[in-house]
C-alpha cells in the first residue's frame, strides 16, 4: 500500500494543480505544490484565505463559472470548466478545471479536481481563428460538405457549395439561419446527441439524417466535427459526406450475416487491422485501389514498412497510446503511406483499440486519402509566405487600413513608413489622415468621410493622384490604388502608394519640350508660307497703284475741262463715272490685301489661344487662302468641299489651323512630285453621329508600303535635307490625340494618291 508521502509525490508529478475543497463552505482544503509554479501562490495561501479562489477568477467569468458549477452540482456528475484566473504577478491565465464531486448517501461531501494551465492553447485557438477568418474560402472547393455552425445556437456561419447541394438550399437562405428558421435535421435529437458528444471532444463519423429541403427526401450524412472558438462563440467545423447511397446498399444487405464484412470490403477507405506488435493481420481491398498493394501480400508485414521513415516515431507513439488506453481508445493522425509505385500518399487514419473484441483482436485503422487537403493546406501556407514576401519587398508603399472611424493604419511595409517620413512603429495605429496636407480638417469632416467610403464601396477599388504630407511637413505627389477587402468580418482597405515626384518632373519637362517643338514646327510652317506672301500682296497692290494712276488722269481731265465751252455736262458725267469705276476697282484690290493680311495674322497667332467652339470649315477656308499661291505655283487645284451647315469643333483654333496647314502642304508637295496633269488637293468634312471626319485627299505620289508604318514617328522624313524636319506629322498626331482626343487614319495607293482622315469628337474638351 502506498504511503501518504508516495501519494503526495505522485500528485506533485502531475502537470497541474490537484485540489480539494469543502462543497458546503466552499473553502479550499488542499492544493498541490504545483500551485506555486503554475500560479505563484503557496498552498498555505490557497487554504487559509477565505474566498481566495472566487476573488481571483476574472470578474467576467465568475458568474458563468458559478452558474455552471451549480448546474453540474444539481446533476451530480464530474465536469470541466474553463475560466481566466489572476496569478500572483498580476497576469491573467486560462485554466481548465476538471472537477469530480464525491457523494455519500446521495449528498456531496467533498470536491476534488485538477486545474491545468491552457493559456497557450487559448492563444493558439485565437491565432487559428484569425487564420480561419482570413482564409475562410479555402474549403469552398472541397468535394465534401463543410459548414461552420454555432455549437449550441445552431446558427450557420458559413457553408461550402457541396453542403448546400446536399440540402438543396441557396447560400442566402442557409447562412445566418438556425434550426428555428431552417431545420434540415430529420431528428433534432441527433443534433442534441452530437452536441453532447462534442462537449466531450471532437467527433468522428457521426451518422445522422438530413432533409433535401426542396424535395423533402431524406439523406443520410456522415459527420465529423471539430470545436473552434470564434469571436467568443463555440463553433463546430462540420465535415459531411452524403452516404445515402452507401446506406441504401447496406439496407439491401441487412438480412445478410456478412453485412459488416461486406461494408468493410467495399469501403472507400482503407481499413487495416494490426496486432499488438504492429503487424498486419487484415486489410480491405481498397488498399489496392488507393495504394496499389495487393491485400493478401501485406498480411504479416510490419506496418512501419509502409510509412514514411521520418514519421515512424510519431506513428509508434500514437499506436502505443491506442494500445495502452484500453478498449475503445481512439487516436487520429495524418501521415504519409507508401504507394506500391514508390511515391507517398497523405492519409488521415483513425486507430481504435479493438484488441478485446473477439471478432477483431487488434487495432483497427481506418485510413482515407487526404493528399488533396494536405496539398491545399501547404499551398495556402506557401501563398501566405509569398504574400508576406511581396508585402515586405514591394517597391511600392503598402498599407492595410481599418475602413471604420478615422481609418487607422493596421499594417504597413517599410517603404510606406519611409516614404512618409515615419518609422514603421510610428505609422501603425496612426490615422491615414496624418498623411494628408489638411489632415486635421479632413478628420473633422464626417460627411466627407462617409462620401469617400460610399465611393470606395460602390466601385470596390479607386485609383487617384493626390498630395501627401511627410512627418517633416513637406509635400509630395503620390499615385494611389485603393481596394476594399473584408477580413474577419471587418471592412479593410488595401492602399498601394507610389511617390511620383520624379514622374511629375519628367512630365513637366516633356510638356515644356512639346511646347518648344510646337513653336518650332509652327515657325517651319510659316516659313513654307512666306514664299508666296510677296506675290499674294504685290498682285493686288499693283492693281491698286494702276487704279490710282488712272484715277489721277481722269481727275486731271475733269479739271482741265472745267469752263471749256465745248465740254458738256454729259461729258463731265462720263468722266466722273469712269473715275468712280476706277476707284471701285482700287478699293476691291485694297480689300483683297486687307483680307489676306487678316488671314495671315489669324494663322500666325499663338496656338495657345484658349479652348472655345469654332467653325472648322471657316478656319480651314482661311488656311487654304494662305496656301493658294503655293497651290498655283505648283499647278495643283486646291479645293474645299463646302458642307451646307457649319461644322463646330471645340478646342484651340490655332492648333486646328496647324493640323490643316501641315496636311495640305504635305499633300501639295506630293502632287508636285508626281508631275501628272489634273492634280488636286481636296479638303472635305462629314458629320457621323458623335464625330466629325475631315478628309484631306490628294492625287499625288502615294506613300510606299515600307514607309507608311513610320510616317508619324518623330524625326522620320523622306524629304531632302532642308525640306523637312520629320516633326510635322508627329506633332500633328500628338495634337489630334492629345488636344482634340481624336485619331488620324491614312488611306494610300502608290501612283494614285493619299487621303488623311482625321476623326474629331463633336464635343471635345481640351
C-alpha positions in Angstrom: 0.0 0.0 0.0 1.3 3.4 -0.9 2.3 5.8 1.9 1.0 9.4 2.1 4.4 10.6 1.1 4.4 8.4 -2.0 0.9 9.6 -3.0 2.0 13.2 -2.5 5.0 12.6 -4.6 2.8 11.2 -7.4 0.4 14.1 -7.1 3.3 16.6 -7.5 4.3 14.9 -10.7 1.0 15.9 -12.3 1.5 19.0 -14.6 -1.4 20.8 -12.9 -2.8 21.8 -9.5 -4.5 19.0 -7.7 -7.0 20.5 -5.2 -9.7 19.6 -2.8 -12.5 21.7 -1.3 -15.4 21.5 1.1 -18.6 21.9 -1.0 -20.7 23.3 1.8 -18.2 26.1 2.9 -16.5 26.4 -0.5 -13.2 26.6 1.4 -10.1 25.0 -0.1 -8.8 22.2 2.0 -5.9 21.0 -0.2 -3.7 22.3 -3.1 -0.7 20.5 -4.5 2.7 22.1 -4.6 2.3 22.7 -8.4 0.2 25.7 -7.4 3.3 27.8 -6.7 5.0 27.2 -10.1 1.7 27.4 -12.0 0.0 30.4 -10.4 2.6 31.9 -8.0 0.6 31.2 -4.8 1.6 28.9 -1.9 -0.7 26.1 -0.8 -1.0 27.8 2.6 -2.4 31.0 1.0 -4.9 28.9 -1.0 -6.2 27.1 2.0 -6.1 29.8 4.7 -7.6 32.8 2.9 -11.4 32.7 2.6 -12.9 33.1 -0.9 -9.3 33.0 -2.2 -10.4 31.4 -5.4 -13.5 33.5 -6.0 -11.6 36.8 -5.7 -9.1 35.8 -8.4 -11.4 34.4 -11.0 -11.9 37.0 -13.8 -15.0 39.1 -13.0 -16.4 38.5 -16.5 -16.1 34.7 -16.0 -17.1 34.3 -12.3 -20.9 34.5 -12.8 -20.8 31.9 -15.6 -18.5 29.6 -13.6 -20.6 29.7 -10.5 -23.8 29.1 -12.5 -22.3 26.2 -14.4 -20.9 24.8 -11.2 -24.4 24.9 -9.6 -25.8 23.2 -12.6 -23.3 20.4 -12.5 -23.8 20.0 -8.8 -27.5 19.5 -9.3 -26.8 16.8 -11.8 -24.0 15.3 -9.6 -21.6 14.4 -12.4 -17.9 15.2 -13.0 -17.4 18.2 -15.1 -14.8 20.5 -16.6 -14.9 24.3 -16.8 -12.7 27.0 -18.3 -12.1 30.5 -16.9 -9.5 33.2 -16.5 -7.5 33.4 -13.3 -5.2 36.1 -12.0 -1.7 34.9 -11.0 0.3 36.2 -8.1 2.2 38.5 -10.5 -1.0 40.0 -11.9 -1.2 38.1 -15.2 -4.4 36.5 -16.4 -4.1 32.9 -17.4 -6.7 30.5 -18.7 -7.4 27.4 -16.6 -9.3 24.3 -17.3 -10.7 22.8 -14.1 -11.6 19.1 -14.1 -13.9 18.7 -11.1 -15.2 15.5 -9.5 -17.9 15.6 -6.8 -17.7 12.8 -4.1 -21.1 11.6 -2.8 -22.1 9.8 0.3 -25.7 8.9 0.9 -26.7 11.0 -2.1 -25.0 14.1 -0.7 -21.9 15.8 -1.9 -19.3 15.6 0.8 -16.2 16.5 -1.0 -14.9 18.1 -4.2 -11.7 17.3 -5.9 -10.1 18.2 -9.2 -7.2 19.2 -11.3 -6.5 22.7 -12.7 -4.5 22.9 -15.9 -3.0 26.0 -17.5 -4.4 26.2 -21.0 -3.3 29.7 -21.8 -1.1 28.6 -24.6 -3.9 26.5 -26.1 -6.2 29.5 -25.9 -3.6 31.7 -27.7 -3.3 29.0 -30.4 -7.0 29.0 -30.7 -7.1 32.7 -31.2 -4.4 32.5 -33.8 -6.3 29.7 -35.5 -9.4 31.9 -35.6 -7.5 34.7 -37.3 -6.2 32.3 -39.9 -9.8 30.9 -40.3 -11.2 34.3 -40.9 -8.5 35.3 -43.4 -8.6 32.1 -45.4 -12.2 31.0 -44.9 -12.8 30.4 -48.7 -10.2 27.7 -48.8 -12.7 24.9 -48.1 -15.1 26.2 -50.8 -13.9 23.9 -53.5 -13.9 20.8 -51.3 -16.0 17.9 -52.7 -17.2 17.0 -49.2 -19.7 19.2 -47.4 -18.2 21.6 -44.9 -20.2 24.0 -42.6 -19.4 26.3 -39.7 -22.2 26.5 -37.2 -22.7 27.5 -33.6 -22.3 24.6 -31.2 -25.3 25.4 -29.1 -27.2 28.1 -31.1 -27.2 26.1 -34.4 -26.6 29.5 -36.2 -25.0 28.8 -39.6 -21.9 30.9 -40.0 -20.6 29.6 -43.4 -21.1 26.7 -45.7 -19.4 25.4 -48.9 -21.3 24.6 -52.1 -21.1 20.9 -51.5 -23.1 21.1 -48.3 -25.6 23.5 -49.9 -26.1 20.9 -52.6 -26.7 18.2 -50.1 -29.5 20.2 -48.6 -30.7 21.8 -51.9 -30.7 25.3 -50.5 -29.2 28.6 -51.5 -26.4 30.3 -49.6 -28.6 33.3 -48.9 -31.3 31.1 -47.3 -28.9 28.9 -45.3 -26.1 31.1 -44.0 -27.4 33.0 -41.0 -30.3 30.6 -40.3 -30.7 28.4 -37.3 -32.8 25.4 -36.5 -35.8 27.5 -35.7 -35.8 29.2 -39.1 -34.5 26.5 -41.4 -34.2 23.0 -40.0 -32.6 20.3 -42.2 -32.4 17.7 -39.3 -34.8 14.8 -39.6 -34.5 14.2 -35.9 -33.4 17.1 -33.6 -32.3 14.6 -31.0 -29.5 13.7 -33.3 -28.2 17.2 -33.1 -28.6 17.2 -29.3 -26.6 14.0 -29.1 -23.9 15.4 -31.4 -23.6 18.5 -29.1 -23.3 16.3 -26.1 -20.5 14.3 -27.7 -18.9 17.5 -28.9 -18.8 18.8 -25.4 -16.5 15.9 -24.5 -14.2 16.4 -27.5 -14.1 16.2 -31.3 -16.5 13.9 -33.2 -15.7 11.4 -35.9 -18.2 9.6 -38.3 -21.4 10.6 -36.5 -24.2 9.4 -38.7 -27.5 11.3 -39.0 -30.2 12.1 -41.5 -31.0 15.4 -43.1 -33.7 16.6 -45.5 -33.0 17.6 -49.0 -35.3 20.5 -48.5 -36.8 21.2 -51.9 -37.9 17.6 -52.3 -38.1 16.7 -48.5 -36.3 13.4 -49.3 -34.2 12.0 -46.5 -30.4 12.0 -47.0 -28.0 10.0 -44.7 -24.9 12.0 -43.8 -21.7 11.0 -42.1 -20.5 13.9 -39.9 -17.0 14.6 -38.5 -16.6 17.7 -36.3 -14.1 19.8 -34.5 -14.9 22.5 -31.9 -13.5 26.0 -32.5 -13.7 29.2 -30.5 -14.7 32.0 -32.9 -15.3 35.5 -31.5 -16.3 34.1 -28.1 -18.7 31.6 -29.5 -18.1 27.8 -29.6 -18.3 26.8 -33.2 -18.5 23.4 -34.9 -16.4 22.8 -38.0 -18.6 20.1 -39.5 -17.5 17.9 -42.4 -20.3 15.9 -44.0 -20.3 13.1 -46.5 -23.5 12.1 -48.2 -23.7 8.4 -47.6 -27.3 7.9 -48.7 -26.3 5.6 -51.5 -24.0 3.6 -49.2 -26.7 3.2 -46.6 -29.2 2.1 -49.2 -26.7 -0.6 -50.2 -26.3 -1.6 -46.6 -30.1 -1.7 -46.0 -30.4 -4.1 -49.0 -27.9 -6.4 -47.3 -29.3 -6.0 -43.8 -30.5 -9.6 -43.7 -27.1 -10.9 -44.6 -25.0 -12.2 -41.7 -21.9 -10.9 -43.6 -23.2 -7.3 -43.6 -20.4 -5.9 -41.6 -17.8 -7.7 -43.6 -19.3 -6.6 -46.9 -19.3 -3.0 -45.6 -15.6 -3.2 -44.8 -14.8 -5.0 -48.0 -16.4 -2.2 -50.1 -15.4 0.7 -48.0 -13.8 3.6 -50.0 -11.4 4.0 -47.1 -8.6 1.6 -46.2 -9.4 -0.5 -43.1 -6.5 -2.3 -41.7 -6.2 -4.4 -38.5 -2.8 -4.7 -36.8 -1.9 -6.9 -33.9 -0.2 -5.7 -30.7 3.2 -5.9 -32.3 2.2 -3.7 -35.3 1.9 -6.4 -37.9 -0.9 -6.5 -40.5 -3.5 -9.2 -39.9 -6.2 -7.9 -42.3 -6.7 -5.1 -44.8 -9.5 -4.2 -47.2 -9.5 -4.4 -51.0 -9.4 -0.6 -51.1 -5.7 -1.0 -50.2 -5.1 -2.0 -53.8 -7.3 0.7 -55.2 -5.8 3.6 -53.2 -2.2 2.4 -52.5 -1.7 -0.2 -55.2 -0.8 -3.0 -52.7 -2.4 -6.5 -53.0 -4.1 -7.0 -49.6 -3.0 -10.6 -49.4 0.7 -9.7 -49.9 0.5 -7.4 -46.8 -0.6 -10.0 -44.3 2.2 -10.5 -41.7 4.1 -7.4 -42.8 5.3 -4.8 -40.4 3.1 -1.7 -40.6 6.0 0.7 -40.3 7.5 -0.6 -43.6 4.7 1.2 -45.4 5.1 4.5 -43.6 7.5 7.4 -44.3 10.7 6.8 -42.2 10.8 10.4 -40.9 7.3 9.8 -39.2 8.0 6.4 -37.6 8.5 7.8 -34.1 5.2 9.7 -34.1 3.3 6.7 -35.6 4.7 4.4 -32.9 3.7 6.8 -30.2 0.1 7.0 -31.5 -0.1 3.2 -31.8 1.2 2.8 -28.3 -1.3 5.3 -26.9 -4.2 3.3 -28.5 -2.9 0.0 -27.0 -2.2 1.5 -23.6 -5.5 3.4 -23.5 -7.6 0.2 -23.3 -10.7 -1.0 -25.1 -12.3 1.7 -27.4 -9.4 4.1 -27.2 -9.3 6.2 -30.4 -6.4 8.3 -31.8 -6.2 10.2 -35.1 -3.1 11.1 -37.1 -2.2 12.1 -40.6 0.9 10.6 -42.2 2.4 9.5 -45.5 1.7 6.0 -46.7 3.9 4.3 -49.3 2.3 3.6 -52.6 3.3 0.5 -54.5 4.9 2.6 -57.3 7.2 4.3 -54.7 5.6 7.6 -54.0 3.9 8.6 -50.8 0.2 9.4 -50.3 -1.1 11.6 -47.4 -3.6 9.6 -45.4 -5.7 10.5 -42.4 -6.1 7.4 -40.2 -8.2 6.7 -37.1 -6.9 3.9 -34.9 -9.3 2.2 -32.5 -8.4 -0.3 -29.8 -10.5 -3.5 -30.5 -8.0 -5.9 -29.0 -10.6 -7.2 -26.5 -13.2 -7.7 -29.3 -13.1 -11.4 -30.1 -14.1 -10.7 -33.7 -11.2 -8.4 -34.2 -8.4 -8.9 -31.7 -6.3 -5.9 -32.9 -6.1 -2.2 -33.6 -8.5 -1.1 -36.3 -7.0 1.6 -38.5 -9.4 3.4 -40.9 -7.4 5.5 -43.4 -8.6 7.9 -46.1 -6.7 9.7 -48.8 -6.3 13.4 -47.8 -3.5 14.3 -50.2 -5.6 17.0 -51.8 -6.4 18.6 -48.5 -2.8 18.5 -47.3 -1.6 19.9 -50.6 -4.2 22.7 -50.4 -3.1 23.5 -46.8 0.5 23.6 -48.0 -0.3 25.8 -51.0 -2.2 28.0 -48.7 0.8 28.3 -46.4 3.1 29.0 -49.4 0.6 31.6 -50.6 0.7 33.3 -47.2 4.5 33.3 -47.2 4.5 34.6 -50.8 2.2 37.4 -49.8 4.4 38.3 -46.8 7.5 38.4 -49.1 5.7 40.6 -51.6 4.4 42.8 -48.8 7.8 43.4 -47.3 9.8 43.6 -50.5 7.4 45.6 -52.7 9.0 48.7 -54.2 5.7 50.5 -53.6 4.2 51.5 -50.2 1.6 49.1 -49.0 -0.8 49.8 -46.1 -3.7 47.8 -44.6 -6.2 50.3 -43.2 -9.3 49.9 -41.0 -12.1 51.3 -43.0 -14.0 52.5 -39.9 -13.6 55.6 -37.8 -10.6 57.8 -38.7 -9.2 54.9 -40.7 -6.1 53.9 -38.7 -3.2 52.0 -40.3 -3.3 48.4 -39.2 -0.1 47.3 -41.0 2.3 48.8 -43.4 5.7 47.9 -45.0 8.9 49.7 -44.5 8.5 51.6 -47.9 5.3 53.2 -46.7 6.8 54.3 -43.4 10.0 55.7 -45.0 8.1 57.4 -47.9 6.0 59.4 -45.3 9.0 60.1 -43.0 7.9 57.8 -40.2 9.2 54.6 -38.6 7.0 51.6 -39.1 6.1 51.7 -35.4 5.1 55.3 -35.6 3.0 54.7 -38.7 1.0 51.7 -37.4 -2.0 53.0 -35.4 -1.9 56.5 -36.9 -4.9 57.7 -38.9 -4.3 57.8 -42.6 -5.4 61.4 -42.4 -2.0 62.2 -40.9 -0.5 62.0 -44.5 -3.0 64.5 -46.0 -2.0 68.1 -46.3 -5.2 69.1 -44.4 -5.4 66.0 -42.3 -6.9 67.6 -39.2 -9.6 69.3 -41.2 -10.3 66.0 -43.1 -10.7 64.2 -39.8 -13.4 66.7 -38.7 -15.4 66.4 -41.9 -17.6 63.3 -41.1 -19.8 63.9 -44.1 -16.8 63.9 -46.4 -15.5 60.7 -44.9 -18.8 58.9 -45.5 -18.9 60.1 -49.1 -15.4 58.7 -49.6 -16.4 55.4 -48.0 -19.5 55.3 -50.3 -17.4 55.9 -53.3 -14.9 53.1 -52.5 -17.8 50.7 -51.7 -19.5 51.5 -54.9 -16.5 50.7 -57.1 -14.6 48.3 -54.9 -11.4 50.0 -55.9 -10.2 53.5 -56.6 -7.3 55.0 -58.5 -6.2 58.6 -57.8 -3.3 61.0 -57.6 -3.0 63.4 -54.7 -0.5 65.1 -52.4 0.8 63.6 -49.2 2.5 65.4 -46.3 5.6 63.8 -44.7 6.3 63.9 -41.0 8.5 67.0 -41.5 5.6 68.8 -43.3 7.0 68.6 -46.8 4.5 67.7 -49.6 5.0 65.2 -52.4 2.7 63.8 -55.2 1.6 60.2 -54.9 -0.3 57.7 -57.1 -2.7 55.6 -55.0 -4.6 52.4 -55.8 -7.3 51.5 -53.1 -9.1 48.2 -52.9 -11.8 47.3 -50.3 -11.4 44.0 -48.5 -13.4 42.1 -45.9 -11.2 40.2 -43.4 -12.7 38.6 -40.3 -16.0 40.4 -40.9 -14.3 43.8 -40.9 -14.0 46.2 -43.8 -10.4 47.0 -44.5 -8.8 49.0 -47.3 -5.6 47.9 -49.1 -3.7 51.0 -50.2 -0.8 50.7 -52.7 1.0 54.0 -53.0 3.9 55.3 -55.1 5.9 58.5 -54.9 5.6 60.1 -58.4 7.8 63.1 -57.8 10.2 62.1 -60.5 7.5 61.2 -62.9 5.7 64.5 -62.4 9.0 66.3 -63.1 9.5 64.2 -66.2 6.0 65.0 -67.4 6.6 68.7 -66.9 9.8 68.5 -68.8 8.0 66.6 -71.6 5.3 69.3 -71.8 7.9 72.0 -72.0 9.7 70.1 -74.7 6.5 69.6 -76.6 5.7 73.3 -76.4 9.0 74.1 -77.9 8.5 71.6 -80.6 5.1 73.1 -81.4 6.6 76.5 -81.7 9.4 75.2 -83.9 7.0 73.4 -86.2 4.8 76.5 -86.4 7.8 78.6 -87.4 8.6 76.0 -90.0 5.0 76.1 -91.2 5.2 79.9 -91.5 8.5 79.5 -93.4 6.7 77.4 -96.0 4.1 80.2 -96.4 6.5 83.2 -96.8 7.5 82.2 -100.3 4.1 83.2 -101.7 3.4 86.2 -99.4 5.1 88.8 -101.8 3.1 87.6 -104.8 -0.2 87.4 -102.9 0.3 91.1 -101.8 2.1 92.5 -104.8 -0.5 91.5 -107.4 -3.5 93.3 -105.8 -1.1 96.1 -104.8 -0.1 96.7 -108.4 -3.8 96.8 -109.3 -4.4 99.4 -106.6 -1.4 101.6 -107.9 -2.7 101.3 -111.5 -6.2 102.3 -110.4 -4.7 105.3 -108.6 -2.8 106.4 -111.7 -5.9 106.1 -113.9 -8.0 108.0 -111.3 -5.4 110.8 -111.3 -5.6 111.0 -115.1 -9.4 111.2 -115.0 -9.3 113.8 -112.3 -6.8 115.9 -114.3 -9.0 115.6 -117.4 -12.1 116.7 -115.4 -10.2 119.7 -114.0 -8.9 120.7 -117.5 -12.4 120.5 -118.9 -13.9 123.0 -116.5 -15.0 126.2 -118.3 -14.3 124.7 -121.7 -17.3 125.6 -123.8 -17.3 122.5 -125.9 -17.4 120.1 -122.9 -21.0 119.4 -122.0 -22.4 118.2 -118.6 -22.9 114.8 -120.2 -19.1 114.7 -120.8 -18.4 115.6 -117.2 -20.8 112.8 -116.0 -19.0 110.3 -118.2 -15.6 111.4 -116.8 -17.0 111.1 -113.2 -18.4 107.7 -114.0 -15.1 106.4 -115.3 -13.3 107.8 -112.2 -15.8 106.1 -109.8 -15.3 102.8 -111.7 -11.5 103.0 -111.4 -11.8 103.9 -107.6 -14.1 100.9 -107.0 -11.5 98.6 -108.7 -8.8 100.1 -106.5 -10.9 99.6 -103.4 -11.6 95.9 -104.3 -7.8 95.3 -104.8 -7.1 97.0 -101.5 -9.7 94.9 -99.7 -8.0 91.7 -101.1 -4.8 92.9 -99.5 -6.5 93.6 -96.2 -8.3 90.2 -96.2 -5.0 88.4 -96.9 -3.2 90.2 -94.1 -6.1 89.4 -91.7 -5.9 85.7 -92.6 -2.1 85.8 -92.2 -2.4 87.4 -88.7 -5.0 84.8 -87.7 -2.8 82.0 -88.9 0.3 83.2 -87.1 -1.4 84.0 -83.8 -0.1 81.9 -80.8 -1.6 78.4 -80.9 -2.4 78.5 -77.1 -5.4 80.8 -77.7 -7.8 79.0 -75.3 -10.4 76.3 -75.7 -13.5 77.5 -77.4 -16.1 76.5 -80.0 -15.1 77.3 -83.6 -16.3 76.8 -87.2 -13.9 74.2 -88.6 -14.9 74.9 -92.2 -14.3 78.6 -91.9 -10.8 78.1 -90.4 -10.0 75.5 -93.0 -11.1 78.0 -95.7 -8.9 80.8 -94.2 -5.9 78.4 -94.1 -6.4 77.3 -97.7 -6.4 81.0 -98.7 -3.0 81.4 -97.2 -1.8 78.3 -99.2 -3.4 79.4 -102.5 -0.2 80.8 -104.0 1.8 77.6 -103.3 -1.0 75.6 -105.0 -1.0 77.9 -108.1 2.8 77.9 -108.3 2.7 74.0 -108.4 -0.3 74.0 -110.7 -2.3 72.0 -108.2 -6.1 72.6 -107.7 -6.8 73.4 -104.1 -10.5 72.7 -103.3 -12.7 73.0 -100.3 -15.8 70.8 -100.4 -18.1 73.2 -98.5 -20.8 71.5 -96.4 -24.3 73.0 -96.1 -24.2 73.5 -92.3 -21.4 74.8 -90.1 -19.1 72.2 -88.5 -18.5 73.2 -84.9 -15.5 71.8 -83.0 -14.2 72.6 -79.5 -10.5 73.3 -78.9 -7.9 75.8 -79.8 -8.3 77.2 -83.3 -4.6 77.7 -83.8 -3.9 74.0 -83.3 -6.6 73.2 -85.8 -5.0 75.6 -88.4 -1.7 73.9 -87.8 -3.2 70.4 -88.5 -4.8 71.7 -91.8 -1.6 73.6 -92.8 0.8 70.6 -92.3 -1.5 68.1 -94.0 -2.3 70.3 -97.0 1.3 71.4 -97.5 2.4 67.7 -97.5 -0.4 66.9 -100.0 0.7 69.8 -102.3 4.3 68.5 -102.2 3.1 65.0 -103.0 1.2 66.3 -106.0 4.1 68.4 -107.2 6.4 65.4 -107.1 4.1 63.2 -109.2 4.1 65.6 -112.2 0.7 64.4 -113.6 -1.7 66.9 -115.1 -5.0 67.5 -113.3 -3.5 67.2 -109.9 -5.7 68.3 -106.9 -5.9 68.5 -103.1 -9.4 68.4 -101.7 -10.5 69.2 -98.1 -13.9 67.9 -97.1 -16.0 67.5 -93.9 -18.5 64.9 -92.9 -20.5 64.5 -89.6 -21.1 61.0 -88.5 -23.1 60.5 -85.2 -20.7 61.6 -82.4 -17.8 62.6 -84.6 -16.6 64.8 -87.4 -14.5 63.4 -90.2 -12.1 65.8 -92.0 -10.6 64.3 -95.2 -7.6 65.8 -97.0 -7.2 63.9 -100.2 -4.5 64.4 -102.9 -3.8 62.8 -106.3 -0.1 62.7 -105.7 2.5 60.0 -105.5 1.1 57.9 -102.6 3.1 56.6 -99.7 5.3 53.4 -100.2 4.3 50.4 -98.1 7.7 50.3 -96.3 7.4 54.0 -95.3 3.8 54.0 -94.2 4.3 52.5 -90.7 6.8 55.2 -89.7 5.2 58.4 -91.0 4.1 59.5 -87.5 7.4 58.8 -85.9 9.3 61.8 -84.6 12.3 62.9 -86.9 11.3 60.5 -89.6 11.3 62.1 -93.1 11.9 61.0 -96.7 12.5 64.6 -97.9 15.8 66.1 -98.8 17.9 67.9 -96.3 16.5 71.4 -95.6 13.0 70.5 -96.9 11.6 68.7 -93.9 12.3 68.3 -90.1 10.5 65.0 -89.6 8.4 66.6 -86.9 5.3 67.7 -88.8 3.2 64.6 -88.8 4.5 63.6 -85.3 3.3 66.9 -83.8 0.0 66.7 -85.8 -0.5 63.2 -84.4 0.0 64.5 -80.8 -2.3 67.5 -81.4 -5.1 65.3 -82.7 -4.8 62.7 -80.0 -3.7 64.7 -77.0 -5.6 68.0 -77.6 -8.7 67.0 -79.6 -9.0 63.4 -78.2 -9.3 62.3 -81.8 -7.5 60.0 -84.1 -6.0 60.0 -87.6 -6.1 57.3 -90.3 -4.3 57.1 -93.7 -5.5 55.5 -96.9 -2.9 55.5 -99.7 -2.0 53.8 -103.0 1.3 54.4 -104.8 0.8 56.4 -108.0 -2.8 57.2 -107.2 -2.8 59.4 -104.1 -3.3 59.6 -100.4 -6.2 60.5 -98.1 -5.7 61.5 -94.4 -8.9 61.1 -92.4 -9.0 63.0 -89.1 -11.7 62.0 -86.5 -12.8 64.8 -84.2 -15.3 64.2 -81.4 -18.3 66.6 -81.8 -17.9 68.0 -78.2 -14.2 67.6 -77.3 -12.8 69.2 -74.2 -9.2 70.1 -74.1 
